[in-house]
Amino acid sequence: MTAAARRASGLTPLVLVCLGLVYVVWGSTYFGIKVAIETLPPLGMLAVRFVLAGALLLAFLRLRGAPWPTAREWGASALVGTLLLGGGTGLVTLAERDASSSVAALVIAVSPLFAALFGRLWGERTRGREWLGIGVGLLGIALLNLGELRATPQAALLLILAPMCWTFGSQWSRRLPLPAGLMGSAAEMLTGGGVLLGLSLLLGERWGTPSAASLWALTYLTIFGSLVAYSAYMYLVAHTRPALATSYAYVNPVVAVLLGVGLGGERLGPLGWVALGVILAGVLLVAWPRPEAEAAP
């Protein structure tokens, strides 16, 4: 593809860099979480990750003159932060105590399918192809449960609830008065991290002596997962079409599975690879851009 063609398609060098960051970094966070919770309490680890990342981002934005969020914006951020970070990321992290990072990533790949369902709550129509995609994605989940990568019933339930929380919160966030730009991300991480900290204390999580690997994983999740990749994603949202910005949903699972199998010693049999393909096919059916005539209200 020539430089002129890349510009016409929106694939500028910076967009390509941001896509690479979101694809690889967010795909690797599943394995990073698995390493971090080997010696760190799950909810407490996430609380440290998000509060620290949110505080750093908030300080940076304030130094650049960004306005302080209003009380109304803090309230909206707390709702979104609780659903996305507490319910979404928190439930995935709890599930990974009894499930591999690969199976967690495969199940979370159905997030766009739930997004299509929840969109109906706010009047967004679901087309026939999208219903087909939802059915195909659920078939992939069923195949996954028959494969070699199994999770306990509790972990499986958490992995189903996690994308429901994430996608419901994402849909709702479009109607809430959130702070502008990255200040919204900072407020969501601070409030969501606060909720996770409260849950950690309520459940009596204990902090032992963390391993060096867990501390390095926490550092990676904080800097790259919560600051770098999220900033890259926000740039994509602002400068590319939605289908391209959200394409991470069907690339992250591939990265996560490759890392889990290659570095984590996890095993994925033939049926597991088939399930991965079926899930991604379902997501593609939902996420594929609609023809202009079909997309018009």
Backbone as CSV, one residue per row, in Angstrom:
resi,resn,N_x,N_y,N_z,CA_x,CA_y,CA_z,C_x,C_y,C_z
1,MET,0.847,-1.198,0.000,0.000,0.000,0.000,0.880,1.243,0.000
2,THR,0.617,2.190,-0.937,1.406,3.402,-1.023,1.066,4.351,0.120
3,ALA,1.930,5.374,0.300,1.687,6.349,1.364,0.368,7.082,1.138
4,ALA,0.077,7.412,-0.148,-1.187,8.097,-0.444,-2.383,7.226,-0.112
5,ALA,-2.269,5.930,-0.415,-3.367,5.013,-0.110,-3.561,4.865,1.385
6,ARG,-2.458,4.827,2.131,-2.568,4.727,3.602,-3.265,5.950,4.176
7,ARG,-2.913,7.129,3.649,-3.566,8.349,4.151,-5.049,8.338,3.823
8,ALA,-5.379,7.885,2.613,-6.788,7.844,2.218,-7.586,6.883,3.084
9,SER,-6.965,5.792,3.492,-7.659,4.810,4.321,-7.608,5.144,5.800
10,GLY,-6.839,6.185,6.137,-6.689,6.551,7.545,-5.568,5.827,8.253
11,LEU,-4.831,4.965,7.544,-3.760,4.182,8.167,-2.454,4.963,8.118
12,THR,-2.397,6.065,8.848,-1.171,6.848,8.948,-0.172,6.107,9.829
13,PRO,1.115,6.486,9.792,2.100,5.810,10.651,1.719,5.814,12.129
14,LEU,1.191,6.944,12.632,0.817,7.008,14.049,-0.359,6.082,14.346
15,VAL,-1.319,6.014,13.419,-2.450,5.105,13.610,-1.959,3.655,13.641
16,LEU,-1.040,3.315,12.762,-0.503,1.955,12.744,0.217,1.628,14.042
17,VAL,0.986,2.593,14.573,1.673,2.382,15.854,0.648,2.163,16.967
18,CYS,-0.395,2.987,16.995,-1.424,2.854,18.031,-2.152,1.516,17.920
19,LEU,-2.446,1.093,16.688,-3.083,-0.205,16.503,-2.190,-1.321,17.035
20,GLY,-0.901,-1.253,16.718,0.022,-2.275,17.197,0.072,-2.329,18.714
21,LEU,0.063,-1.156,19.362,0.092,-1.111,20.824,-1.159,-1.736,21.419
22,VAL,-2.317,-1.366,20.900,-3.574,-1.887,21.440,-3.684,-3.388,21.188
23,TYR,-3.291,-3.832,19.990,-3.358,-5.257,19.676,-2.470,-6.075,20.610
24,VAL,-1.208,-5.685,20.712,-0.234,-6.513,21.437,-0.349,-6.323,22.946
25,VAL,-0.404,-5.067,23.391,-0.385,-4.811,24.834,-1.651,-5.330,25.495
26,TRP,-2.814,-4.968,24.965,-4.051,-5.454,25.584,-4.191,-6.965,25.448
27,GLY,-3.672,-7.529,24.363,-3.688,-8.986,24.245,-2.801,-9.661,25.262
28,SER,-1.717,-8.974,25.658,-0.778,-9.563,26.611,-1.205,-9.404,28.063
29,THR,-2.197,-8.544,28.334,-2.572,-8.302,29.726,-3.183,-9.531,30.388
30,TYR,-3.798,-10.417,29.609,-4.365,-11.635,30.200,-3.261,-12.487,30.827
31,PHE,-2.158,-12.642,30.096,-1.023,-13.388,30.640,-0.375,-12.619,31.781
32,GLY,-0.308,-11.274,31.647,0.257,-10.464,32.721,-0.523,-10.589,34.014
33,ILE,-1.847,-10.624,33.918,-2.687,-10.800,35.105,-2.413,-12.146,35.757
34,LYS,-2.290,-13.178,34.931,-2.030,-14.520,35.451,-0.744,-14.554,36.261
35,VAL,0.291,-13.879,35.766,1.572,-13.827,36.482,1.448,-12.987,37.742
36,ALA,0.752,-11.866,37.657,0.654,-10.959,38.802,-0.049,-11.598,39.982
37,ILE,-1.104,-12.369,39.736,-1.885,-12.916,40.852,-1.302,-14.222,41.391
38,GLU,-0.149,-14.619,40.874,0.504,-15.786,41.468,0.870,-15.526,42.924
39,THR,1.289,-14.292,43.237,1.678,-13.961,44.620,1.028,-12.667,45.113
40,LEU,0.147,-12.062,44.321,-0.546,-10.848,44.732,-2.042,-11.104,44.804
41,PRO,-2.759,-10.497,45.768,-4.214,-10.680,45.838,-4.868,-10.060,44.612
42,PRO,-5.801,-10.742,43.960,-6.355,-10.276,42.680,-6.943,-8.867,42.724
43,LEU,-7.884,-8.639,43.634,-8.549,-7.340,43.663,-7.613,-6.252,44.185
44,GLY,-6.791,-6.585,45.156,-5.826,-5.611,45.658,-4.821,-5.213,44.603
45,MET,-4.374,-6.187,43.801,-3.437,-5.899,42.717,-4.053,-4.930,41.723
46,LEU,-5.324,-5.192,41.335,-5.996,-4.300,40.395,-6.201,-2.910,40.983
47,ALA,-6.505,-2.835,42.283,-6.687,-1.541,42.921,-5.417,-0.709,42.826
48,VAL,-4.276,-1.330,43.127,-3.000,-0.618,43.019,-2.756,-0.190,41.577
49,ARG,-3.022,-1.100,40.645,-2.801,-0.801,39.217,-3.590,0.414,38.770
50,PHE,-4.888,0.435,39.045,-5.726,1.491,38.505,-5.600,2.795,39.277
51,VAL,-5.470,2.730,40.599,-5.315,3.967,41.375,-4.003,4.652,41.006
52,LEU,-2.931,3.870,40.889,-1.637,4.455,40.532,-1.675,5.036,39.121
53,ALA,-2.214,4.266,38.166,-2.291,4.760,36.795,-3.189,5.987,36.697
54,GLY,-4.329,5.952,37.387,-5.233,7.087,37.353,-4.627,8.329,37.968
55,ALA,-3.902,8.164,39.086,-3.273,9.318,39.737,-2.187,9.924,38.849
56,LEU,-1.387,9.087,38.207,-0.340,9.597,37.311,-0.946,10.343,36.130
57,LEU,-2.000,9.774,35.543,-2.635,10.418,34.402,-3.316,11.716,34.812
58,LEU,-3.979,11.712,35.965,-4.640,12.917,36.453,-3.614,14.030,36.694
59,ALA,-2.492,13.696,37.327,-1.463,14.695,37.592,-0.905,15.266,36.294
60,PHE,-0.667,14.398,35.315,-0.140,14.843,34.029,-1.115,15.794,33.340
61,LEU,-2.392,15.436,33.339,-3.393,16.269,32.676,-3.585,17.610,33.383
62,ARG,-3.542,17.590,34.714,-3.686,18.838,35.463,-2.506,19.772,35.191
63,LEU,-1.305,19.202,35.081,-0.133,20.017,34.766,-0.255,20.652,33.384
64,ARG,-0.995,20.002,32.496,-1.199,20.534,31.152,-2.417,21.457,31.076
65,GLY,-3.029,21.726,32.228,-4.119,22.687,32.275,-5.509,22.127,32.106
66,ALA,-5.659,20.803,32.136,-6.990,20.207,31.998,-7.835,20.537,33.222
67,PRO,-9.116,20.850,33.041,-9.967,21.212,34.185,-10.249,20.019,35.087
68,TRP,-10.444,20.322,36.358,-10.797,19.293,37.339,-12.236,18.830,37.082
69,PRO,-12.503,17.523,37.127,-13.882,17.050,36.891,-14.867,17.620,37.907
70,THR,-16.081,17.873,37.451,-17.122,18.348,38.352,-17.643,17.173,39.180
71,ALA,-18.439,17.493,40.204,-19.015,16.440,41.042,-19.881,15.497,40.214
72,ARG,-20.636,16.073,39.261,-21.472,15.245,38.388,-20.611,14.317,37.533
73,GLU,-19.504,14.814,37.023,-18.608,13.998,36.204,-17.918,12.916,37.031
74,TRP,-17.569,13.233,38.286,-16.985,12.204,39.154,-17.997,11.089,39.400
75,GLY,-19.268,11.450,39.595,-20.293,10.431,39.813,-20.466,9.526,38.610
76,ALA,-20.496,10.119,37.411,-20.620,9.320,36.195,-19.387,8.437,36.000
77,SER,-18.207,8.978,36.303,-16.972,8.203,36.185,-16.970,7.020,37.138
78,ALA,-17.536,7.218,38.339,-17.596,6.122,39.306,-18.479,4.988,38.797
79,LEU,-19.586,5.336,38.146,-20.461,4.305,37.583,-19.736,3.508,36.499
80,VAL,-19.099,4.215,35.577,-18.397,3.544,34.481,-17.195,2.770,35.010
81,GLY,-16.434,3.373,35.913,-15.268,2.697,36.475,-15.625,1.428,37.227
82,THR,-16.752,1.468,37.935,-17.199,0.282,38.663,-17.566,-0.841,37.702
83,LEU,-18.288,-0.506,36.628,-18.726,-1.531,35.680,-17.560,-2.068,34.853
84,LEU,-16.737,-1.167,34.296,-15.671,-1.601,33.403,-14.507,-2.225,34.161
85,LEU,-14.010,-1.508,35.164,-12.800,-1.958,35.848,-13.124,-2.912,36.995
86,GLY,-14.158,-2.581,37.767,-14.531,-3.478,38.856,-15.201,-4.735,38.345
87,GLY,-16.246,-4.562,37.527,-16.972,-5.714,37.011,-16.274,-6.405,35.870
88,GLY,-15.763,-5.637,34.894,-15.113,-6.237,33.737,-13.759,-6.841,34.057
89,THR,-12.787,-5.984,34.333,-11.429,-6.463,34.617,-11.368,-7.231,35.929
90,GLY,-12.122,-6.789,36.928,-12.085,-7.462,38.230,-12.543,-8.906,38.157
91,LEU,-13.643,-9.164,37.448,-14.160,-10.528,37.338,-13.227,-11.417,36.517
92,VAL,-12.612,-10.846,35.465,-11.633,-11.627,34.698,-10.469,-12.044,35.583
93,THR,-9.991,-11.113,36.390,-8.849,-11.408,37.265,-9.202,-12.475,38.289
94,LEU,-10.381,-12.392,38.874,-10.808,-13.431,39.814,-10.939,-14.777,39.118
95,ALA,-11.443,-14.770,37.887,-11.616,-16.017,37.146,-10.288,-16.669,36.815
96,GLU,-9.256,-15.873,36.586,-7.969,-16.430,36.184,-7.270,-17.179,37.322
97,ARG,-7.845,-17.148,38.519,-7.315,-18.025,39.570,-7.591,-19.483,39.241
98,ASP,-8.686,-19.745,38.501,-9.091,-21.118,38.201,-9.265,-21.363,36.708
99,ALA,-8.752,-20.463,35.882,-8.830,-20.634,34.429,-7.551,-20.098,33.816
100,SER,-7.148,-20.654,32.696,-5.947,-20.188,32.021,-6.201,-18.831,31.375
101,SER,-5.122,-18.090,31.120,-5.260,-16.807,30.451,-5.810,-16.983,29.042
102,SER,-5.519,-18.119,28.410,-6.015,-18.376,27.057,-7.520,-18.504,27.031
103,VAL,-8.081,-19.307,27.928,-9.527,-19.488,27.933,-10.230,-18.195,28.346
104,ALA,-9.608,-17.409,29.230,-10.186,-16.119,29.613,-10.286,-15.195,28.407
105,ALA,-9.224,-15.131,27.614,-9.226,-14.264,26.441,-10.244,-14.723,25.414
106,LEU,-10.381,-16.030,25.250,-11.331,-16.552,24.276,-12.763,-16.198,24.658
107,VAL,-13.092,-16.306,25.936,-14.454,-15.990,26.365,-14.718,-14.491,26.252
108,ILE,-13.731,-13.662,26.626,-13.909,-12.217,26.566,-14.066,-11.741,25.121
109,ALA,-13.662,-12.569,24.163,-13.806,-12.190,22.753,-15.253,-11.988,22.345
110,VAL,-16.193,-12.460,23.151,-17.605,-12.280,22.795,-18.128,-10.909,23.210
111,SER,-17.277,-10.019,23.714,-17.728,-8.695,24.152,-18.538,-7.957,23.094
112,PRO,-18.084,-7.917,21.816,-18.905,-7.215,20.812,-20.288,-7.830,20.626
113,LEU,-20.421,-9.109,20.924,-21.730,-9.733,20.804,-22.678,-9.202,21.874
114,PHE,-22.180,-9.085,23.105,-22.994,-8.501,24.172,-23.286,-7.031,23.882
115,ALA,-22.318,-6.340,23.268,-22.531,-4.926,22.941,-23.719,-4.767,22.001
116,ALA,-23.842,-5.679,21.036,-24.978,-5.617,20.116,-26.294,-5.832,20.856
117,LEU,-26.286,-6.731,21.847,-27.508,-6.984,22.616,-27.873,-5.795,23.490
118,PHE,-26.882,-5.241,24.213,-27.173,-4.127,25.116,-27.531,-2.857,24.350
119,GLY,-27.022,-2.734,23.119,-27.361,-1.556,22.333,-28.854,-1.417,22.119
120,ARG,-29.561,-2.532,22.141,-31.022,-2.495,21.952,-31.722,-1.780,23.106
121,LEU,-31.089,-1.740,24.275,-31.683,-1.032,25.399,-31.801,0.461,25.117
122,TRP,-30.924,0.981,24.256,-30.939,2.402,23.917,-31.412,2.626,22.473
123,GLY,-32.184,1.683,21.955,-32.816,1.893,20.665,-31.978,1.556,19.453
124,GLU,-30.811,0.946,19.633,-29.992,0.568,18.488,-30.509,-0.752,17.909
125,ARG,-30.731,-0.766,16.620,-31.294,-1.955,15.978,-30.239,-3.028,15.783
126,THR,-30.650,-4.289,15.944,-29.773,-5.433,15.695,-30.214,-6.107,14.409
127,ARG,-29.345,-6.105,13.398,-29.678,-6.671,12.103,-29.553,-8.189,12.125
128,GLY,-30.062,-8.805,11.048,-30.017,-10.257,10.954,-28.612,-10.814,11.008
129,ARG,-27.660,-10.135,10.335,-26.281,-10.611,10.360,-25.704,-10.568,11.764
130,GLU,-26.106,-9.555,12.540,-25.609,-9.441,13.903,-26.177,-10.549,14.791
131,TRP,-27.472,-10.876,14.605,-28.034,-12.007,15.350,-27.304,-13.296,14.979
132,LEU,-26.968,-13.443,13.693,-26.211,-14.614,13.268,-24.853,-14.643,13.960
133,GLY,-24.199,-13.484,14.034,-22.910,-13.414,14.702,-22.999,-13.778,16.167
134,ILE,-24.056,-13.324,16.832,-24.252,-13.667,18.248,-24.397,-15.183,18.404
135,GLY,-25.190,-15.792,17.522,-25.353,-17.242,17.590,-24.058,-17.986,17.337
136,VAL,-23.276,-17.517,16.346,-22.000,-18.160,16.038,-21.033,-18.025,17.218
137,GLY,-21.019,-16.840,17.829,-20.135,-16.641,18.979,-20.484,-17.554,20.144
138,LEU,-21.763,-17.707,20.412,-22.186,-18.606,21.490,-21.846,-20.054,21.166
139,LEU,-21.931,-20.417,19.880,-21.506,-21.750,19.479,-20.021,-21.955,19.767
140,GLY,-19.219,-20.905,19.524,-17.799,-20.995,19.828,-17.532,-21.208,21.307
141,ILE,-18.314,-20.543,22.149,-18.173,-20.742,23.601,-18.512,-22.175,23.962
142,ALA,-19.552,-22.731,23.361,-19.916,-24.119,23.639,-18.800,-25.067,23.213
143,LEU,-18.211,-24.830,22.053,-17.095,-25.665,21.597,-15.902,-25.539,22.542
144,LEU,-15.677,-24.331,23.035,-14.561,-24.111,23.951,-14.729,-24.939,25.216
145,ASN,-15.933,-25.018,25.720,-16.193,-25.792,26.929,-16.024,-27.291,26.712
146,LEU,-16.069,-27.731,25.451,-15.838,-29.137,25.145,-14.371,-29.447,24.904
147,GLY,-13.551,-28.399,24.779,-12.145,-28.582,24.449,-11.299,-28.903,25.661
148,GLU,-9.991,-28.781,25.471,-9.043,-29.164,26.516,-8.868,-28.088,27.576
149,LEU,-9.172,-26.840,27.233,-9.016,-25.767,28.201,-10.322,-25.615,28.967
150,ARG,-10.350,-26.078,30.184,-11.555,-26.036,30.998,-11.361,-25.081,32.174
151,ALA,-12.449,-24.519,32.633,-12.450,-23.671,33.815,-13.451,-24.247,34.797
152,THR,-13.286,-23.905,36.074,-14.265,-24.330,37.051,-15.592,-23.635,36.751
153,PRO,-16.716,-24.183,37.212,-18.009,-23.517,36.963,-18.024,-22.070,37.440
154,GLN,-17.396,-21.808,38.598,-17.363,-20.438,39.105,-16.572,-19.525,38.176
155,ALA,-15.411,-20.004,37.708,-14.600,-19.199,36.795,-15.337,-18.952,35.492
156,ALA,-16.025,-19.979,34.981,-16.771,-19.826,33.737,-17.867,-18.777,33.887
157,LEU,-18.560,-18.778,35.030,-19.611,-17.787,35.275,-19.020,-16.379,35.327
158,LEU,-17.885,-16.227,36.015,-17.245,-14.917,36.107,-16.828,-14.413,34.728
159,LEU,-16.347,-15.328,33.882,-15.898,-14.939,32.546,-17.063,-14.571,31.637
160,ILE,-18.250,-15.049,31.920,-19.431,-14.628,31.166,-19.936,-13.282,31.683
161,LEU,-19.895,-13.089,33.002,-20.372,-11.836,33.585,-19.442,-10.661,33.257
162,ALA,-18.137,-10.937,33.135,-17.169,-9.861,32.914,-17.457,-9.069,31.639
163,PRO,-17.594,-9.708,30.464,-17.887,-8.907,29.273,-19.268,-8.273,29.309
164,MET,-20.201,-8.849,30.064,-21.506,-8.219,30.204,-21.365,-6.884,30.944
165,CYS,-20.577,-6.885,32.019,-20.339,-5.642,32.758,-19.610,-4.625,31.885
166,TRP,-18.576,-5.108,31.175,-17.770,-4.202,30.358,-18.597,-3.566,29.249
167,THR,-19.359,-4.380,28.523,-20.101,-3.839,27.385,-21.290,-2.993,27.836
168,PHE,-21.963,-3.383,28.918,-23.052,-2.556,29.430,-22.516,-1.202,29.871
169,GLY,-21.382,-1.210,30.594,-20.777,0.045,31.025,-20.328,0.897,29.851
170,SER,-19.797,0.255,28.808,-19.353,0.997,27.629,-20.525,1.653,26.917
171,GLN,-21.628,0.903,26.764,-22.807,1.468,26.118,-23.391,2.614,26.942
172,TRP,-23.465,2.419,28.250,-24.040,3.431,29.130,-23.174,4.688,29.161
173,SER,-21.841,4.503,29.062,-20.925,5.641,29.160,-21.170,6.669,28.063
174,ARG,-21.722,6.237,26.927,-21.982,7.155,25.822,-23.122,8.113,26.150
175,ARG,-23.887,7.809,27.200,-25.014,8.669,27.591,-24.764,9.388,28.912
176,LEU,-23.592,9.235,29.489,-23.300,9.826,30.785,-22.398,11.055,30.641
177,PRO,-22.482,12.003,31.567,-21.673,13.229,31.496,-20.256,13.002,32.033
178,LEU,-19.429,12.336,31.258,-18.061,12.027,31.674,-17.123,13.205,31.393
179,PRO,-16.016,13.306,32.112,-15.020,14.334,31.791,-14.510,14.153,30.362
180,ALA,-14.073,15.242,29.764,-13.633,15.197,28.374,-12.280,14.513,28.240
181,GLY,-12.104,13.776,27.130,-10.809,13.210,26.773,-10.266,12.237,27.804
182,LEU,-8.949,12.299,27.964,-8.273,11.365,28.863,-8.590,11.619,30.331
183,MET,-9.124,12.816,30.660,-9.514,13.054,32.051,-10.602,12.071,32.460
184,GLY,-11.464,11.677,31.515,-12.462,10.664,31.823,-11.822,9.341,32.191
185,SER,-10.768,8.962,31.464,-10.059,7.720,31.770,-9.427,7.780,33.153
186,ALA,-8.803,8.920,33.476,-8.174,9.073,34.781,-9.197,8.961,35.906
187,ALA,-10.343,9.636,35.743,-11.378,9.597,36.777,-11.956,8.194,36.924
188,GLU,-12.140,7.497,35.795,-12.671,6.132,35.852,-11.694,5.189,36.539
189,MET,-10.395,5.325,36.247,-9.409,4.461,36.886,-9.320,4.736,38.387
190,LEU,-9.390,6.006,38.785,-9.321,6.329,40.206,-10.542,5.808,40.965
191,THR,-11.734,6.049,40.411,-12.940,5.604,41.106,-13.097,4.085,41.043
192,GLY,-12.828,3.499,39.874,-12.889,2.046,39.772,-11.859,1.374,40.663
193,GLY,-10.651,1.949,40.719,-9.635,1.403,41.618,-10.041,1.511,43.072
194,GLY,-10.730,2.611,43.419,-11.214,2.755,44.792,-12.241,1.701,45.147
195,VAL,-13.138,1.393,44.205,-14.127,0.333,44.425,-13.429,-1.014,44.614
196,LEU,-12.435,-1.298,43.788,-11.694,-2.557,43.903,-10.961,-2.642,45.236
197,LEU,-10.409,-1.525,45.700,-9.728,-1.517,46.987,-10.711,-1.818,48.118
198,GLY,-11.908,-1.209,48.047,-12.916,-1.478,49.062,-13.335,-2.937,49.081
199,LEU,-13.508,-3.533,47.891,-13.865,-4.951,47.809,-12.748,-5.833,48.347
200,SER,-11.508,-5.457,48.056,-10.367,-6.230,48.552,-10.347,-6.249,50.077
201,LEU,-10.593,-5.082,50.689,-10.613,-4.998,52.152,-11.810,-5.747,52.720
202,LEU,-12.963,-5.623,52.047,-14.176,-6.279,52.523,-14.031,-7.793,52.504
203,LEU,-13.363,-8.329,51.476,-13.171,-9.771,51.350,-11.973,-10.273,52.148
204,GLY,-11.256,-9.380,52.776,-10.135,-9.781,53.620,-8.936,-10.337,52.859
205,GLU,-8.683,-9.819,51.689,-7.508,-10.279,50.937,-6.227,-9.979,51.713
206,ARG,-5.319,-10.919,51.682,-4.057,-10.782,52.422,-2.898,-10.577,51.465
207,TRP,-1.996,-9.702,51.863,-0.797,-9.432,51.083,0.373,-10.203,51.690
208,GLY,0.907,-11.115,50.916,2.101,-11.817,51.346,3.334,-11.155,50.756
209,THR,4.391,-11.927,50.605,5.610,-11.425,49.983,5.541,-11.689,48.486
210,PRO,5.402,-10.638,47.674,5.242,-10.862,46.228,6.556,-11.288,45.580
211,SER,6.438,-12.072,44.539,7.615,-12.473,43.779,8.031,-11.343,42.843
212,ALA,9.262,-11.416,42.368,9.743,-10.407,41.425,8.919,-10.445,40.141
213,ALA,8.531,-11.658,39.715,7.747,-11.783,38.486,6.394,-11.086,38.628
214,SER,5.743,-11.248,39.780,4.445,-10.611,39.989,4.573,-9.090,40.020
215,LEU,5.624,-8.584,40.645,5.826,-7.138,40.696,6.112,-6.562,39.312
216,TRP,6.913,-7.280,38.526,7.168,-6.832,37.159,5.875,-6.855,36.336
217,ALA,5.048,-7.882,36.552,3.773,-7.965,35.821,2.860,-6.807,36.211
218,LEU,2.815,-6.477,37.511,2.006,-5.348,37.958,2.500,-4.047,37.345
219,THR,3.807,-3.872,37.294,4.382,-2.670,36.679,4.003,-2.585,35.205
220,TYR,4.092,-3.706,34.518,3.733,-3.741,33.097,2.261,-3.415,32.895
221,LEU,1.400,-3.999,33.719,-0.034,-3.749,33.592,-0.366,-2.285,33.857
222,THR,0.325,-1.679,34.830,0.050,-0.287,35.185,0.497,0.668,34.088
223,ILE,1.740,0.504,33.635,2.306,1.457,32.675,1.771,1.216,31.266
224,PHE,1.895,-0.025,30.802,1.552,-0.298,29.417,0.054,-0.612,29.236
225,GLY,-0.508,-1.425,30.143,-1.914,-1.778,29.993,-2.863,-0.639,30.298
226,SER,-2.556,0.157,31.347,-3.500,1.180,31.803,-3.155,2.590,31.343
227,LEU,-1.936,2.839,30.906,-1.565,4.185,30.461,-1.290,4.232,28.965
228,VAL,-0.314,3.467,28.504,0.103,3.549,27.104,-0.999,3.055,26.166
229,ALA,-1.463,1.824,26.381,-2.433,1.240,25.458,-3.756,1.990,25.495
230,TYR,-4.190,2.425,26.678,-5.466,3.132,26.742,-5.375,4.474,26.028
231,SER,-4.231,5.167,26.172,-4.045,6.431,25.457,-4.045,6.197,23.952
232,ALA,-3.399,5.105,23.521,-3.395,4.764,22.099,-4.808,4.482,21.613
233,TYR,-5.590,3.779,22.422,-6.968,3.472,22.047,-7.797,4.748,21.911
234,MET,-7.625,5.686,22.855,-8.381,6.939,22.785,-8.008,7.732,21.535
235,TYR,-6.741,7.666,21.109,-6.348,8.321,19.869,-7.055,7.678,18.679
236,LEU,-7.133,6.355,18.680,-7.821,5.659,17.601,-9.299,6.034,17.558
237,VAL,-9.918,6.126,18.713,-11.331,6.494,18.778,-11.553,7.878,18.158
238,ALA,-10.598,8.777,18.409,-10.751,10.156,17.940,-10.376,10.343,16.469
239,HIS,-9.534,9.442,15.919,-8.970,9.702,14.590,-9.246,8.608,13.555
240,THR,-9.952,7.544,13.911,-10.241,6.490,12.939,-11.718,6.110,13.021
241,ARG,-12.165,5.333,12.067,-13.549,4.877,12.070,-13.745,3.854,13.196
242,PRO,-14.951,3.734,13.737,-15.189,2.846,14.890,-14.782,1.398,14.642
243,ALA,-15.033,0.874,13.433,-14.705,-0.522,13.166,-13.210,-0.784,13.315
244,LEU,-12.389,0.197,12.907,-10.941,0.030,13.025,-10.496,0.193,14.474
245,ALA,-11.066,1.155,15.179,-10.675,1.409,16.563,-10.995,0.230,17.471
246,THR,-12.104,-0.466,17.193,-12.510,-1.584,18.048,-12.059,-2.941,17.517
247,SER,-11.229,-2.939,16.503,-10.772,-4.210,15.935,-9.899,-5.010,16.899
248,TYR,-9.455,-4.369,18.008,-8.690,-5.107,19.004,-9.476,-6.291,19.569
249,ALA,-10.815,-6.197,19.540,-11.650,-7.237,20.159,-11.428,-8.597,19.531
250,TYR,-11.072,-8.642,18.249,-10.850,-9.942,17.633,-9.395,-10.188,17.272
251,VAL,-8.484,-9.345,17.780,-7.048,-9.590,17.646,-6.445,-9.960,19.005
252,ASN,-6.914,-9.306,20.071,-6.395,-9.592,21.413,-6.440,-11.068,21.787
253,PRO,-7.541,-11.798,21.511,-7.558,-13.215,21.883,-6.469,-14.037,21.216
254,VAL,-6.146,-13.706,19.970,-5.086,-14.440,19.279,-3.750,-14.220,19.981
255,VAL,-3.463,-12.956,20.334,-2.220,-12.633,21.045,-2.191,-13.327,22.400
256,ALA,-3.305,-13.285,23.112,-3.362,-13.887,24.444,-3.149,-15.396,24.395
257,VAL,-3.769,-16.053,23.429,-3.613,-17.502,23.304,-2.174,-17.857,22.967
258,LEU,-1.555,-17.129,22.044,-0.171,-17.409,21.664,0.775,-17.223,22.850
259,LEU,0.544,-16.178,23.658,1.386,-15.958,24.837,1.146,-17.033,25.892
260,GLY,-0.123,-17.369,26.122,-0.431,-18.381,27.131,0.151,-19.739,26.775
261,VAL,0.048,-20.107,25.498,0.573,-21.395,25.061,2.091,-21.365,24.959
262,GLY,2.633,-20.245,24.434,4.071,-20.174,24.208,4.893,-19.915,25.449
263,LEU,4.402,-19.040,26.350,5.174,-18.668,27.533,4.634,-19.269,28.826
264,GLY,3.331,-19.477,28.877,2.729,-19.941,30.122,2.562,-21.432,30.225
265,GLY,2.980,-22.183,29.211,2.840,-23.626,29.266,1.411,-24.105,29.178
266,GLU,0.483,-23.232,28.722,-0.900,-23.640,28.583,-1.056,-24.466,27.303
267,ARG,-2.064,-25.303,27.292,-2.257,-26.216,26.167,-3.575,-25.920,25.468
268,LEU,-3.523,-25.838,24.154,-4.724,-25.616,23.367,-4.800,-26.697,22.293
269,GLY,-5.788,-27.572,22.422,-5.928,-28.673,21.480,-6.646,-28.254,20.217
270,PRO,-6.845,-29.182,19.289,-7.496,-28.862,18.014,-8.876,-28.223,18.181
271,LEU,-9.672,-28.741,19.126,-11.007,-28.183,19.310,-10.934,-26.756,19.853
272,GLY,-9.902,-26.488,20.658,-9.722,-25.136,21.171,-9.423,-24.139,20.057
273,TRP,-8.591,-24.542,19.100,-8.298,-23.664,17.963,-9.538,-23.468,17.094
274,VAL,-10.339,-24.511,16.954,-11.593,-24.376,16.203,-12.524,-23.393,16.908
275,ALA,-12.601,-23.504,18.239,-13.444,-22.586,19.012,-12.986,-21.151,18.833
276,LEU,-11.661,-20.933,18.831,-11.131,-19.587,18.617,-11.593,-19.036,17.275
277,GLY,-11.483,-19.853,16.229,-11.912,-19.411,14.909,-13.402,-19.108,14.841
278,VAL,-14.207,-19.941,15.491,-15.659,-19.731,15.469,-16.027,-18.452,16.216
279,ILE,-15.413,-18.223,17.383,-15.695,-17.008,18.153,-15.330,-15.765,17.349
280,LEU,-14.149,-15.770,16.738,-13.721,-14.615,15.959,-14.629,-14.396,14.747
281,ALA,-15.104,-15.480,14.142,-16.037,-15.341,13.015,-17.326,-14.665,13.471
282,GLY,-17.824,-15.040,14.652,-19.023,-14.409,15.178,-18.822,-12.935,15.449
283,VAL,-17.664,-12.582,16.019,-17.370,-11.179,16.294,-17.281,-10.384,14.994
284,LEU,-16.641,-10.962,13.983,-16.518,-10.282,12.693,-17.885,-10.028,12.060
285,LEU,-18.790,-10.981,12.197,-20.139,-10.791,11.655,-20.835,-9.603,12.316
286,VAL,-20.596,-9.410,13.610,-21.218,-8.297,14.328,-20.510,-6.983,14.022
287,ALA,-19.163,-7.019,13.967,-18.387,-5.783,13.863,-18.183,-5.299,12.438
288,TRP,-18.440,-6.141,11.426,-18.174,-5.742,10.042,-19.000,-4.512,9.678
289,PRO,-18.386,-3.490,9.039,-19.127,-2.258,8.733,-20.377,-2.527,7.913
290,ARG,-21.447,-1.821,8.271,-22.694,-1.967,7.532,-22.640,-1.130,6.250
291,PRO,-23.317,-1.569,5.204,-23.470,-0.702,4.019,-24.160,0.605,4.411
292,GLU,-23.811,1.679,3.714,-24.348,2.993,4.075,-25.876,2.988,4.104
293,ALA,-26.477,2.315,3.127,-27.948,2.299,3.092,-28.526,1.570,4.268
294,GLU,-27.854,0.492,4.640,-28.358,-0.293,5.785,-28.163,0.431,7.086
295,ALA,-27.047,1.210,7.186,-26.730,1.883,8.454,-27.606,3.112,8.684
296,ALA,-28.258,3.623,7.635,-29.043,4.838,7.803,-30.283,4.551,8.647
297,PRO,-30.671,5.486,9.516,-31.849,5.274,10.359,-33.131,5.268,9.565
